[in-house]
Amino acid sequence: MKSRNLSILLAAGITLTVAACGSGGDDAKDSAKPGASAGADAPVTITVGCQPPKSNPKERAQWDADVAAFQKLHSNITIESKDSFPCIVPETFQAKLAGGEMEDLFYVYYTDVQRIIAAGQAADITPYVDTVTTLKDMRPDVLSVFKSGDKIYGLPRTNYSTGLVYNRKLFTEAGLDPDSPPKTWSEVREAAKKIAALGAGYVGYGEYSAGNTGGWHFTSALYGRGGEMVTPDGKQSAFNSPEGKAVLENLKEMRWTDDSMGTKQLLRWEDLMRMMGSGKLGMMIGAPDVVQAVNNDFKGKFEDYGVTALPEATQSLSGGDGYMFNPKATPEKIKAGLMWLEYRFLTPGQGQFNYERSKTDGLPVGLPSTDLYGSTPPGVKINEQRTQFATVPVDHFQSYVDGAANVQFKLEPPKAQEIYAVLDTAMSAVLTRQDANVDQLLADAQKKVDNILAKSS
């Protein structure tokens, strides 16, 4: 996730927070368990980026409370939180890494992890990671983001996969069943036509085609159809395929034959958010945090929206964030940092999964925005508590939860933003020109992306 996804997180009101702590010695494995008391370890301090900013007082208060509670359990540990928001500034992130200026425990996007590992800019935590008691239950496709071979270089905090966001209120008005959202692209087309027929200004299905967002959603739709953006070695493009053609042909038909996508095109991220919040947009590709963004920042209401699985998908575009350790971090700092990660981010019922506290604090509870454990015991417990303390209608997202359990998470392609910029052209062409030639658009994009990949390799 580059700056585009950072914008989504900012709009959704989600603070990207990180912290760490330290411990060492023979008792490290036992003290890593939630609730364990500190052993007779030497004092250790860890610097950590991404403390929630003062502008987000509720999450900052939760963060500070967790730091205090953790340090009470582990009296030898001191957490030095660094309040520098946004957590990642793309223009300076690499310079900080290269200059060795990162915190002992630093925050990363999934898409940066492998490059960081290859450059030797993160510590190998494999010798210490068995202290994390929930590691065995983590989704393999999520944990693999932080692996190179058999070695582990970090742990996840959140993840997402894309689905189909839809307006339940408009479904009802159009005579559609909001509890039975579309499962195929044919059903999406039919539903979009009915919503567009509600009158002037109503759009059945919305799609991006500018600011790299068009290429991003092309990737999501392509993955959902079983296609690939690049070859397995990452050296050539792979989207000029039957699946890639199906994505563009489907949009072209919806735009010009069905007339269900509206006349205003060249849309960026905030455009679809605004349309969804206004109550005039029926459907769009997105993750559950879209609903939170629409509610918080675009005057929508949680109860009016639902999210279901991407139609016909066996795989889904995924992203997220996590934590890696400074390569200069000592074993004691790494052990302590792993203890903090488990306490704050990886344990059901506490830290980020303390849904009872979030409900009391007036934060939204119930969106299935993170799935680190799938159907393993921690995952089941997290979902049970998410439902128990929900402040939003969880049944509106159940089909997304059910679908996510059966899809393979896939990361963005290498050189994602450059590739997305190229594919914006193809997306915008089919949505603004009735005579657009899909085969030619894909062939042109293929040449440009192959050149990008050749230069990067």
C-alpha positions as CSV (number, residue, x, y, z in Angstrom):
1,M,0.0,0.0,0.0
2,K,1.5,3.3,-1.1
3,S,0.2,6.8,-0.5
4,R,-3.2,5.8,-2.0
5,N,-3.9,3.2,0.7
6,L,-2.5,5.6,3.4
7,S,-5.2,8.0,2.3
8,I,-7.9,5.4,2.7
9,L,-6.7,4.6,6.2
10,L,-6.6,8.3,7.1
11,A,-10.1,8.8,5.8
12,A,-11.3,5.8,7.6
13,G,-10.1,7.2,10.9
14,I,-7.8,4.3,11.4
15,T,-4.5,5.2,13.2
16,L,-1.5,3.2,12.2
17,T,0.2,2.5,15.5
18,V,3.3,0.7,16.6
19,A,5.2,0.1,19.8
20,A,7.7,-2.1,21.4
21,C,9.3,-3.1,24.6
22,G,12.2,-5.2,25.8
23,S,13.2,-8.3,27.8
24,G,15.7,-11.0,27.6
25,G,17.3,-13.9,29.4
26,D,16.1,-17.5,30.0
27,D,12.6,-16.4,31.0
28,A,11.9,-14.6,27.7
29,K,9.7,-17.3,26.3
30,D,7.5,-17.6,29.4
31,S,7.2,-13.8,29.9
32,A,6.1,-13.4,26.3
33,K,2.8,-15.0,27.2
34,P,0.0,-12.5,27.8
35,G,-0.4,-11.9,31.5
36,A,3.0,-13.3,32.5
37,S,5.1,-11.5,35.0
38,A,8.6,-10.2,34.3
39,G,11.6,-12.2,35.2
40,A,14.8,-10.9,36.7
41,D,15.9,-9.4,33.4
42,A,18.1,-6.4,33.0
43,P,16.3,-3.1,32.0
44,V,15.8,-2.6,28.3
45,T,14.3,0.3,26.3
46,I,12.8,0.1,22.8
47,T,12.0,3.0,20.6
48,V,8.8,2.6,18.6
49,G,7.2,4.6,15.8
50,C,3.5,5.4,15.2
51,Q,2.1,6.3,18.5
52,P,-1.5,7.6,17.8
53,P,-1.5,11.4,17.4
54,K,-3.2,13.7,19.8
55,S,-5.7,14.5,17.1
56,N,-7.0,10.9,17.7
57,P,-7.6,11.1,21.4
58,K,-9.5,7.9,21.9
59,E,-7.0,5.6,20.2
60,R,-4.1,7.5,21.8
61,A,-5.7,6.9,25.2
62,Q,-6.1,3.2,24.5
63,W,-2.5,3.0,23.3
64,D,-1.2,4.8,26.5
65,A,-3.3,2.5,28.7
66,D,-1.9,-0.6,27.0
67,V,1.7,0.7,27.4
68,A,1.1,1.3,31.1
69,A,-0.5,-2.1,31.7
70,F,2.3,-3.9,29.7
71,Q,5.0,-2.1,31.6
72,K,3.3,-3.0,34.9
73,L,3.5,-6.7,33.9
74,H,7.1,-6.3,32.7
75,S,8.8,-3.8,35.1
76,N,12.1,-4.0,33.4
77,I,10.7,-2.8,30.0
78,T,10.4,0.8,28.9
79,I,8.5,1.7,25.8
80,E,9.5,5.0,24.1
81,S,6.6,5.8,21.8
82,K,7.3,8.2,18.9
83,D,4.4,10.3,17.9
84,S,5.1,11.0,14.2
85,F,1.9,10.8,12.1
86,P,1.4,9.8,9.3
87,C,3.3,6.6,10.1
88,I,4.9,6.4,6.7
89,V,5.8,9.3,4.4
90,P,6.7,7.6,1.2
91,E,9.1,10.3,0.2
92,T,11.3,9.9,3.3
93,F,10.7,6.2,4.3
94,Q,13.5,4.7,2.2
95,A,15.9,7.4,3.2
96,K,15.3,6.7,6.9
97,L,15.8,3.0,6.3
98,A,19.0,3.5,4.3
99,G,20.3,6.0,6.9
100,G,19.6,3.6,9.8
101,E,17.2,6.1,11.4
102,M,14.3,3.8,12.0
103,E,13.0,2.9,15.4
104,D,13.9,-0.4,17.0
105,L,10.4,-1.6,16.0
106,F,9.2,0.1,12.9
107,Y,5.9,0.0,10.9
108,V,5.7,-1.2,7.3
109,Y,3.2,-1.8,4.5
110,Y,3.0,-5.3,3.2
111,T,4.2,-4.1,-0.2
112,D,7.5,-2.9,1.2
113,V,8.5,-6.0,3.2
114,Q,10.3,-8.1,0.6
115,R,12.3,-5.1,-0.6
116,I,13.4,-4.3,3.0
117,I,14.4,-7.9,3.5
118,A,16.4,-8.1,0.3
119,A,18.2,-4.9,1.2
120,G,19.2,-6.2,4.7
121,Q,17.3,-3.4,6.4
122,A,15.4,-5.6,8.9
123,A,16.5,-8.1,11.5
124,D,16.0,-11.9,11.2
125,I,13.7,-12.7,14.2
126,T,13.4,-16.4,13.5
127,P,15.4,-17.5,16.6
128,Y,13.0,-15.6,18.9
129,V,9.6,-15.8,17.2
130,D,8.5,-19.1,18.9
131,T,7.8,-17.0,22.0
132,V,4.7,-15.7,20.2
133,T,2.0,-18.2,21.3
134,T,-0.5,-17.4,18.5
135,L,2.1,-17.8,15.7
136,K,1.0,-21.4,15.0
137,D,-2.5,-20.3,14.4
138,M,-1.8,-17.4,12.0
139,R,-3.0,-17.7,8.4
140,P,0.0,-19.0,6.3
141,D,-0.7,-16.6,3.5
142,V,-0.6,-13.6,5.9
143,L,2.6,-14.8,7.7
144,S,4.3,-15.5,4.4
145,V,4.4,-11.7,3.7
146,F,7.1,-11.4,6.3
147,K,9.1,-14.6,5.3
148,S,12.0,-15.2,3.0
149,G,12.7,-18.9,2.7
150,D,12.4,-20.3,6.2
151,K,13.3,-17.0,7.9
152,I,10.8,-14.6,9.5
153,Y,11.5,-10.8,9.5
154,G,8.4,-9.4,11.0
155,L,4.8,-9.9,12.1
156,P,1.5,-8.5,10.8
157,R,-0.8,-6.1,12.6
158,T,-3.7,-5.9,10.1
159,N,-4.7,-7.2,6.8
160,Y,-7.6,-6.7,4.3
161,S,-9.0,-8.3,1.2
162,T,-11.3,-6.7,-1.3
163,G,-15.0,-7.6,-1.7
164,L,-18.1,-5.9,-3.1
165,V,-19.4,-3.0,-1.0
166,Y,-23.1,-2.3,-1.6
167,N,-25.9,0.1,-0.5
168,R,-28.5,-2.1,1.2
169,K,-31.0,0.8,1.2
170,L,-30.8,1.2,-2.6
171,F,-31.1,-2.6,-3.0
172,T,-34.4,-2.5,-1.2
173,E,-35.7,0.5,-3.2
174,A,-34.7,-1.2,-6.5
175,G,-36.6,-4.4,-5.5
176,L,-33.5,-6.4,-4.7
177,D,-32.8,-8.5,-1.6
178,P,-30.1,-6.8,0.5
179,D,-29.6,-10.1,2.3
180,S,-28.8,-11.9,-0.9
181,P,-26.1,-9.7,-2.7
182,P,-24.7,-10.7,-6.1
183,K,-22.5,-13.7,-6.3
184,T,-21.6,-13.5,-10.0
185,W,-20.7,-10.6,-12.3
186,S,-23.9,-11.3,-14.3
187,E,-25.9,-10.7,-11.1
188,V,-23.9,-7.5,-10.5
189,R,-24.8,-6.2,-13.9
190,E,-28.5,-7.0,-13.4
191,A,-28.5,-5.3,-10.0
192,A,-26.7,-2.3,-11.3
193,K,-29.3,-1.8,-14.1
194,K,-32.1,-1.9,-11.6
195,I,-30.5,0.7,-9.3
196,A,-29.6,3.0,-12.2
197,A,-33.3,2.8,-13.2
198,L,-34.3,4.5,-9.9
199,G,-33.8,7.9,-11.6
200,A,-31.4,10.6,-12.5
201,G,-28.2,10.7,-10.5
202,Y,-28.4,7.1,-9.4
203,V,-25.4,5.0,-10.4
204,G,-25.6,1.2,-10.2
205,Y,-21.9,0.4,-10.2
206,G,-19.0,2.8,-9.7
207,E,-15.4,2.3,-10.8
208,Y,-12.1,4.2,-10.5
209,S,-10.0,5.2,-13.5
210,A,-7.6,8.0,-12.3
211,G,-4.9,8.7,-9.8
212,N,-3.6,5.1,-10.0
213,T,-6.9,3.9,-8.5
214,G,-8.1,2.5,-11.8
215,G,-5.1,0.2,-12.1
216,W,-5.6,-0.8,-8.5
217,H,-9.2,-1.9,-9.0
218,F,-8.3,-3.6,-12.3
219,T,-5.9,-5.7,-10.3
220,S,-8.6,-6.6,-7.7
221,A,-11.1,-7.6,-10.4
222,L,-8.4,-9.5,-12.3
223,Y,-7.3,-11.5,-9.2
224,G,-11.0,-12.2,-8.5
225,R,-11.3,-13.8,-11.9
226,G,-8.3,-15.9,-11.3
227,G,-5.8,-13.9,-13.3
228,E,-2.3,-12.7,-12.6
229,M,-0.7,-9.3,-12.9
230,V,2.8,-10.5,-13.5
231,T,4.6,-13.8,-14.1
232,P,5.8,-15.8,-11.1
233,D,9.3,-14.4,-11.4
234,G,8.0,-10.9,-11.6
235,K,9.9,-10.0,-14.7
236,Q,7.0,-9.7,-17.2
237,S,3.3,-8.7,-17.2
238,A,0.6,-11.4,-17.3
239,F,-2.6,-9.3,-17.4
240,N,-3.0,-9.4,-21.2
241,S,-5.0,-12.5,-20.8
242,P,-8.6,-13.8,-21.0
243,E,-9.2,-12.7,-17.4
244,G,-7.8,-9.2,-18.1
245,K,-9.9,-8.9,-21.2
246,A,-13.0,-10.0,-19.3
247,V,-12.5,-7.2,-16.7
248,L,-12.4,-4.5,-19.3
249,E,-15.1,-6.0,-21.5
250,N,-17.5,-6.3,-18.5
251,L,-16.9,-2.6,-17.6
252,K,-17.4,-1.5,-21.2
253,E,-20.7,-3.4,-21.4
254,M,-21.9,-1.9,-18.1
255,R,-21.0,1.6,-19.1
256,W,-22.3,1.7,-22.7
257,T,-24.8,-1.2,-23.1
258,D,-26.4,-1.2,-19.7
259,D,-25.9,2.5,-19.0
260,S,-25.6,1.6,-15.3
261,M,-22.3,3.4,-14.4
262,G,-23.3,7.0,-14.9
263,T,-21.7,9.6,-17.2
264,K,-19.2,11.1,-14.9
265,Q,-15.9,9.1,-15.1
266,L,-12.2,9.5,-14.4
267,L,-13.1,9.0,-10.7
268,R,-10.6,8.9,-7.9
269,W,-10.8,7.5,-4.4
270,E,-12.8,10.2,-2.7
271,D,-15.3,10.4,-5.6
272,L,-16.8,6.9,-5.0
273,M,-16.7,7.5,-1.2
274,R,-18.7,10.7,-1.7
275,M,-21.1,9.0,-4.1
276,M,-21.6,6.1,-1.7
277,G,-22.2,8.5,1.2
278,S,-24.8,10.5,-0.7
279,G,-26.9,7.4,-1.1
280,K,-26.8,7.4,-4.9
281,L,-24.2,4.7,-5.6
282,G,-25.3,1.0,-5.5
283,M,-22.0,-1.0,-5.6
284,M,-18.2,-0.8,-5.8
285,I,-15.2,-2.9,-5.2
286,G,-13.8,-2.3,-1.7
287,A,-12.8,-3.6,1.7
288,P,-14.9,-3.3,4.9
289,D,-13.1,-0.1,5.9
290,V,-14.8,1.6,3.0
291,V,-18.0,1.5,5.1
292,Q,-16.2,3.1,8.0
293,A,-14.8,5.9,5.8
294,V,-18.3,6.5,4.3
295,N,-19.8,6.7,7.8
296,N,-17.1,8.8,9.4
297,D,-16.2,11.2,6.6
298,F,-18.9,11.2,3.9
299,K,-22.2,11.4,5.8
300,G,-23.3,7.8,5.3
301,K,-24.8,5.5,8.0
302,F,-23.4,2.1,8.9
303,E,-26.8,0.4,8.8
304,D,-27.3,1.4,5.1
305,Y,-24.3,-0.6,3.8
306,G,-23.1,-4.2,3.4
307,V,-20.0,-6.0,2.1
308,T,-20.0,-9.3,0.4
309,A,-17.4,-11.5,-1.2
310,L,-16.0,-10.5,-4.6
311,P,-18.1,-12.2,-7.2
312,E,-16.9,-15.6,-8.4
313,A,-13.5,-15.1,-6.6
314,T,-11.1,-17.8,-5.4
315,Q,-8.4,-15.2,-4.7
316,S,-8.5,-11.6,-3.6
317,L,-6.2,-8.6,-3.6
318,S,-4.9,-8.2,-0.1
319,G,-2.9,-5.7,1.8
320,G,-2.1,-4.6,5.3
321,D,0.6,-3.5,7.6
322,G,2.9,-4.9,10.3
323,Y,6.2,-4.5,12.1
324,M,9.8,-5.2,11.5
325,F,12.9,-4.8,13.7
326,N,15.9,-2.5,13.1
327,P,18.8,-4.8,12.0
328,K,20.8,-3.2,14.8
329,A,18.3,-4.3,17.5
330,T,19.8,-6.6,20.1
331,P,18.3,-10.0,20.9
332,E,16.9,-8.5,24.1
333,K,15.1,-5.8,22.2
334,I,13.8,-8.3,19.7
335,K,12.4,-10.6,22.4
336,A,10.8,-7.7,24.2
337,G,9.4,-6.3,20.9
338,L,7.8,-9.7,20.2
339,M,6.2,-9.6,23.6
340,W,4.7,-6.2,22.9
341,L,3.4,-7.2,19.5
342,E,1.6,-10.2,21.0
343,Y,0.2,-8.2,23.8
344,R,-1.0,-5.2,21.8
345,F,-1.9,-6.7,18.3
346,L,-2.1,-10.5,18.3
347,T,-4.1,-11.6,21.3
348,P,-7.9,-12.0,21.3
349,G,-9.7,-9.8,23.9
350,Q,-6.9,-7.3,24.4
351,G,-5.1,-4.5,22.7
352,Q,-6.5,-3.9,19.2
353,F,-8.9,-6.8,19.8
354,N,-10.3,-5.4,23.1
355,Y,-13.7,-4.8,21.5
356,E,-15.4,-4.3,24.9
357,R,-13.2,-1.3,25.6
358,S,-13.7,0.1,22.1
359,K,-17.5,-0.1,22.5
360,T,-17.3,1.7,25.8
361,D,-15.1,4.3,24.2
362,G,-17.6,4.9,21.4
363,L,-15.4,3.4,18.6
364,P,-17.2,1.3,15.9
365,V,-17.1,-2.4,16.6
366,G,-18.2,-5.1,14.2
367,L,-16.5,-4.5,10.9
368,P,-14.4,-7.6,9.8
369,S,-11.4,-5.4,9.0
370,T,-8.7,-7.8,10.1
371,D,-8.4,-11.6,9.6
372,L,-5.0,-12.8,10.9
373,Y,-6.2,-16.2,12.1
374,G,-8.9,-17.5,9.8
375,S,-11.0,-20.3,11.4
376,T,-8.3,-21.3,14.0
377,P,-9.2,-20.9,17.7
378,P,-7.9,-17.3,18.0
379,G,-9.8,-16.3,14.8
380,V,-13.0,-17.9,16.1
381,K,-12.7,-16.1,19.5
382,I,-12.0,-12.7,17.8
383,N,-15.1,-13.1,15.7
384,E,-17.2,-14.1,18.6
385,Q,-16.2,-11.1,20.6
386,R,-16.5,-8.8,17.5
387,T,-20.1,-9.9,17.3
388,Q,-20.7,-9.8,21.1
389,F,-19.7,-6.2,21.4
390,A,-20.7,-5.0,18.0
391,T,-22.0,-1.4,17.5
392,V,-22.7,-1.9,13.8
393,P,-24.9,-4.6,12.2
394,V,-22.4,-7.5,11.8
395,D,-24.9,-9.6,9.7
396,H,-24.4,-7.0,6.9
397,F,-20.9,-8.3,6.5
398,Q,-21.3,-12.0,7.1
399,S,-21.2,-13.0,3.5
400,Y,-17.9,-11.2,3.2
401,V,-16.5,-13.1,6.2
402,D,-17.7,-16.4,4.8
403,G,-16.2,-15.7,1.4
404,A,-12.9,-14.5,2.8
405,A,-12.4,-17.8,4.5
406,N,-12.3,-19.5,1.1
407,V,-10.1,-17.1,-0.9
408,Q,-6.4,-16.9,-1.2
409,F,-5.0,-13.5,-0.3
410,K,-2.7,-12.1,-3.0
411,L,-0.4,-9.1,-2.6
412,E,-0.1,-6.2,-5.0
413,P,2.3,-6.7,-7.9
414,P,5.9,-5.4,-7.9
415,K,6.2,-1.7,-9.0
416,A,2.5,-1.5,-8.2
417,Q,2.0,2.2,-8.4
418,E,3.8,2.5,-11.8
419,I,1.8,-0.4,-13.1
420,Y,-1.5,1.1,-11.8
421,A,-0.7,4.3,-13.6
422,V,-0.4,2.5,-16.9
423,L,-3.6,0.6,-16.4
424,D,-5.5,3.8,-15.5
425,T,-5.3,4.5,-19.2
426,A,-7.0,1.3,-20.1
427,M,-9.7,1.7,-17.4
428,S,-10.4,5.3,-18.4
429,A,-10.6,4.4,-22.1
430,V,-13.4,1.8,-21.8
431,L,-15.3,4.1,-19.5
432,T,-15.1,7.3,-21.6
433,R,-14.9,5.9,-25.2
434,Q,-17.6,3.7,-26.6
435,D,-15.3,2.6,-29.4
436,A,-12.4,1.6,-27.1
437,N,-10.5,-1.4,-28.4
438,V,-9.9,-3.7,-25.4
439,D,-7.3,-5.9,-27.2
440,Q,-5.3,-2.9,-28.2
441,L,-5.5,-1.3,-24.8
442,L,-4.2,-4.4,-23.1
443,A,-1.4,-4.8,-25.7
444,D,-0.3,-1.2,-25.2
445,A,-0.3,-1.6,-21.4
446,Q,1.6,-4.9,-21.7
447,K,4.5,-3.2,-23.5
448,K,4.7,-0.4,-21.1
449,V,4.6,-2.6,-18.0
450,D,7.1,-5.1,-19.4
451,N,9.5,-2.1,-19.9
452,I,8.9,-1.0,-16.3
453,L,9.6,-4.5,-15.0
454,A,12.7,-5.0,-17.2
455,K,14.2,-1.7,-15.8
456,S,13.5,-2.7,-12.2
457,S,15.1,-6.1,-12.6
